[in-house]
Structures are given as C-alpha cells and as structure tokens.
Amino acid sequence: MKKNKDEQYLCTATSMVNVVVCDQISTNDGRHHCRAMVQRNSHGCDGITSPVKRQSCLMAVRDKQRAANWAIR
C-alpha cells in the first residue's frame, strides 16, 4: 500500500505506461518525475526544481533503463 495519492498515481502510471495519469499528481516536481519514469528517459527530470529530487529522478530512470536492457539480453 502506498503512503499517499501521489505515490499511488506514480505506481499506476508506471504500471500502465500511461503518462496521462501523471497529471493527477499534486506537485509540479512529482509530475515531471512521473513522466520521466513512464517514458524511461531523463528529459522529464530536467523540469524538477529541487536538486535532490532531480538527482533521485535521474537515478531512478537510469535503473529502469538498465533493467530494460538486461531484460532484452
């Protein structure tokens, strides 16, 4: 069970691979993070204002990209 609605929306968006669900997230940084996770590229992380959250976003996208590459091989 996720702590709050924003985490639930992020989980739903990534599992459905649907960026539209990201628009339900309450914070601007959260929406950018969600879009980056769904699209699996770091461009969404560029819109995040907090340096700590931006770095976290970049690391999460990197991990998703690595997982996708290893699943193919």
C-alpha positions, -999 to +999 in steps of 0.1 A: +000+000+000+014+034-010+015+062+015-003+089-004-023+096-035+008+109-054+026+077-049-004+057-060-006+078-092+031+072-099+027+035-094-004+033-116+012+054-143+043+033-145+025+000-144+000+011-171+027+030-191+003+059-193+017+094-190-018+109-187-021+095-151+009+117-141-013+148-145-032+138-113-001+143-091-003+173-070+032+188-072+050+200-103+082+181-094+061+149-089+045+153-123+079+157-140+093+127-121+063+106-131+067+115-168+103+106-167+096+072-151+068+064-176+087+075-207+120+060-194+141+089-204+157+116-183+142+146-201+113+147-176+138+151-148+151+184-163+119+202-151+123+193-115+134+223-094+148+205-063+184+193-069+179+163-046+147+153-063+162+158-097+192+135-088+168+109-074+148+111-107+179+106-128+190+076-108+155+060-110+154+065-148+189+050-151+179+020-131+148+015-152+169+018-184+194-008-171+166-032-161+151-029-196+184-035-213+191-066-192+156-080-199+163-078-236+195-097-235 
